[in-house]
Amino acid sequence: MAIIVTGASGLLGGALVAALRGAGERVVTLVRREPRNADEAMWRPAEGVLDPGVLDGASAVVHLAGAPIADKRWNAAYKKELVRSRVDSTRVLVRAIRETERRPGVLVSASGVDFYGDTGDRVVDESEPKGTGFLPELCGRWEAEAAAAEDAGVRVARLRTGIVLSGRGGALRRMLPVFKAGLGAPLGSGRQYWSWISEPDWVGAVRHILATPEVSGPVNMASPEPVTNAAFTRALGQVLGRPTLPMPVPKIALTMGIGEFAAAGLLPSHRLRPGKLLDSGYEFTHSDLTNALRAVL
Ligand SMILES: NC(=O)c1ccc[n+]([C@@H]2O[C@H](COP(=O)([O-])OP(=O)(O)OC[C@H]3O[C@@H](n4cnc5c(N)ncnc54)[C@H](OP(=O)(O)O)[C@@H]3O)[C@@H](O)[C@H]2O)c1
C-alpha cells in the first residue's frame, strides 16, 4: 500500500518522501509532468485532471502542493495563483479520493499558521477560529476543500504549519545572507511571536499523524516554545556568530522591499501551542530554538 504525496519536489515534500522511503514505505509522487518511473503518477491540478485509479488502494495521501508564498512579490494575478494552486488542487484531489473504490485511510493536507491571523500574545491551540485577511481566507478555503474528504469516510488532518527551519530552503535560507552580513534585525515591532518547527520535527510529526488514528482535524505544526521575532533575531545571530542590529526594520521599509507579504506573513503574531501533537504523545526533538537552529544549520 503506497503513500501518495503531492508537491513532492518542494522543501517539505522532498524531506518527507526521503524519510518515508528510508523507512521502507512505498511512496508514489503526483507530478505535473510526464512520469519518469513507476513511483510517479501524473496529475494536472490546474486542468482538474487526476485519474482516481492512481489513488486506489493507497494507505494515505499527503497533499503539499501550492505556489510559493514568499518567493515572488504579490500582485493580483499572483494572489489568484496562490489561491488557485491550493484550493483548486485540493478540490481535484478530494474528488478523486471520493471516486476511488478503495479509499485511503487518511488525507494529510497542508495549511499554515496564517489561518489564525494576528493573535497577539495569546497562546493559541487548534480551537482558535479563523482570522481575517488574505492569508486566513486562503487557509480557510484550502482547509474546507480538504475537510470535504471526511464525508467520504477519510480521516483528514490539516497541517497549520509555522515557520519550518531548514538548512536547505524556506524562510531560514532567505534570512541567512542578511544575518551573515551582520545586518539581521527585528522586523516591525519585533514583539510578534514566531511559531517555528525544525524540519526533522515537521517530518516526524507528519509520520506521527499518519500512524496515529486519533489525530484529525486541524493540527498546529509548531514547537511548544514559540519566541518573539526579536528573540529569534538574537538567537540566529548568536548561532551564526554574527552581530545583529538593535534597531527594528519598520513596517513601511519591509512593505517597500518585500511587498504585501511583509505585512501579511512576517508581522502577524502567532504564539501556537501544538495541542494535538502534544496530547497524542508526539515528542519534539527540537523544542529549544537555539538547538533547532544549530541542528538544521
Ligand atoms: N515551508 C514552510 O515553512 C511552510 C510553512 C507553512 C505552510 N507551508 C505549506 O506547506 C506546503 C509545502 O511547503 P514547501 O515549503 O515544501 O513548499 P515548496 O517548496 O514551495 O513546494 C511546493 C510544491 O508545490 C508544487 N507547486 C508549485 N507551484 C505549484 C502550482 N502553481 N500549482 C500546483 N502545485 C505547485 C511544486 O511541486 P511539484 O512540482 O512536485 O508539483 C512545489 O515543489 C505548501 O503548501 C506551503 O504553503 C510551508
The ligand as an SDF file (V2000), in Angstrom:
LIG
                    3D

 48 52  0  0  0  0  0  0  0  0999 V2000
    7.9280   25.6930    4.3950 N   0  0  0  0  0  0  0  0  0  0  0  0
    7.2200   26.3510    5.3170 C   0  0  0  0  0  0  0  0  0  0  0  0
    7.8010   26.9930    6.2410 O   0  0  0  0  0  0  0  0  0  0  0  0
    5.7140   26.2980    5.2960 C   0  0  0  0  0  0  0  0  0  0  0  0
    5.0090   26.9410    6.3200 C   0  0  0  0  0  0  0  0  0  0  0  0
    3.6160   26.9120    6.2990 C   0  0  0  0  0  0  0  0  0  0  0  0
    2.9370   26.2530    5.2850 C   0  0  0  0  0  0  0  0  0  0  0  0
    3.6530   25.6350    4.3090 N   0  0  0  0  0  0  0  0  0  0  0  0
    2.9030   24.9770    3.2160 C   0  0  0  0  0  0  0  0  0  0  0  0
    3.3080   23.6210    3.0940 O   0  0  0  0  0  0  0  0  0  0  0  0
    3.3120   23.2480    1.7090 C   0  0  0  0  0  0  0  0  0  0  0  0
    4.6800   22.7070    1.3470 C   0  0  0  0  0  0  0  0  0  0  0  0
    5.6520   23.6860    1.6800 O   0  0  0  0  0  0  0  0  0  0  0  0
    7.0860   23.7260    0.9830 P   0  0  0  0  0  0  0  0  0  0  0  0
    7.9070   24.6620    1.7860 O   0  0  0  0  0  0  0  0  0  0  0  0
    7.5700   22.3430    0.7300 O   0  0  0  0  0  0  0  0  0  0  0  0
    6.7080   24.4330   -0.4010 O   0  0  0  0  0  0  0  0  0  0  0  0
    7.5710   24.4910   -1.7530 P   0  0  0  0  0  0  0  0  0  0  0  0
    8.9880   24.1420   -1.5010 O   0  0  0  0  0  0  0  0  0  0  0  0
    7.2590   25.8010   -2.3840 O   0  0  0  0  0  0  0  0  0  0  0  0
    6.9470   23.3060   -2.6190 O   0  0  0  0  0  0  0  0  0  0  0  0
    5.6020   23.3010   -3.0240 C   0  0  0  0  0  0  0  0  0  0  0  0
    5.4360   22.3520   -4.1830 C   0  0  0  0  0  0  0  0  0  0  0  0
    4.1350   22.5860   -4.7350 O   0  0  0  0  0  0  0  0  0  0  0  0
    4.1610   22.3450   -6.1380 C   0  0  0  0  0  0  0  0  0  0  0  0
    3.7410   23.5630   -6.8280 N   0  0  0  0  0  0  0  0  0  0  0  0
    4.4510   24.7040   -7.0510 C   0  0  0  0  0  0  0  0  0  0  0  0
    3.7290   25.5890   -7.7450 N   0  0  0  0  0  0  0  0  0  0  0  0
    2.5350   24.9900   -7.9790 C   0  0  0  0  0  0  0  0  0  0  0  0
    1.3720   25.3870   -8.6610 C   0  0  0  0  0  0  0  0  0  0  0  0
    1.2760   26.5920   -9.2540 N   0  0  0  0  0  0  0  0  0  0  0  0
    0.3260   24.5200   -8.7020 N   0  0  0  0  0  0  0  0  0  0  0  0
    0.3900   23.3110   -8.0990 C   0  0  0  0  0  0  0  0  0  0  0  0
    1.4820   22.8570   -7.4650 N   0  0  0  0  0  0  0  0  0  0  0  0
    2.5300   23.7060   -7.3900 C   0  0  0  0  0  0  0  0  0  0  0  0
    5.6090   22.0010   -6.5200 C   0  0  0  0  0  0  0  0  0  0  0  0
    5.7090   20.5740   -6.5140 O   0  0  0  0  0  0  0  0  0  0  0  0
    5.6050   19.6990   -7.8770 P   0  0  0  0  0  0  0  0  0  0  0  0
    6.3620   20.4640   -8.9230 O   0  0  0  0  0  0  0  0  0  0  0  0
    6.2530   18.4120   -7.4750 O   0  0  0  0  0  0  0  0  0  0  0  0
    4.1580   19.5860   -8.2000 O   0  0  0  0  0  0  0  0  0  0  0  0
    6.4020   22.5640   -5.3600 C   0  0  0  0  0  0  0  0  0  0  0  0
    7.6020   21.8890   -5.1890 O   0  0  0  0  0  0  0  0  0  0  0  0
    2.9500   24.4980    0.8970 C   0  0  0  0  0  0  0  0  0  0  0  0
    1.6100   24.4190    0.5270 O   0  0  0  0  0  0  0  0  0  0  0  0
    3.1990   25.6330    1.8710 C   0  0  0  0  0  0  0  0  0  0  0  0
    2.3260   26.7310    1.6460 O   0  0  0  0  0  0  0  0  0  0  0  0
    5.0120   25.6390    4.2820 C   0  0  0  0  0  0  0  0  0  0  0  0
  1  2  1  0
  2  3  2  0
  2  4  1  0
  4  5  1  0
  4 48  2  0
  5  6  2  0
  6  7  1  0
  7  8  2  0
  8  9  1  0
  8 48  1  0
  9 10  1  0
  9 46  1  0
 10 11  1  0
 11 12  1  0
 11 44  1  0
 12 13  1  0
 13 14  1  0
 14 15  2  0
 14 16  1  0
 14 17  1  0
 17 18  1  0
 18 19  2  0
 18 20  1  0
 18 21  1  0
 21 22  1  0
 22 23  1  0
 23 24  1  0
 23 42  1  0
 24 25  1  0
 25 26  1  0
 25 36  1  0
 26 27  1  0
 26 35  1  0
 27 28  2  0
 28 29  1  0
 29 30  1  0
 29 35  2  0
 30 31  1  0
 30 32  2  0
 32 33  1  0
 33 34  2  0
 34 35  1  0
 36 37  1  0
 36 42  1  0
 37 38  1  0
 38 39  2  0
 38 40  1  0
 38 41  1  0
 42 43  1  0
 44 45  1  0
 44 46  1  0
 46 47  1  0
M  CHG  2   8   1  16  -1
M  END
$$$$
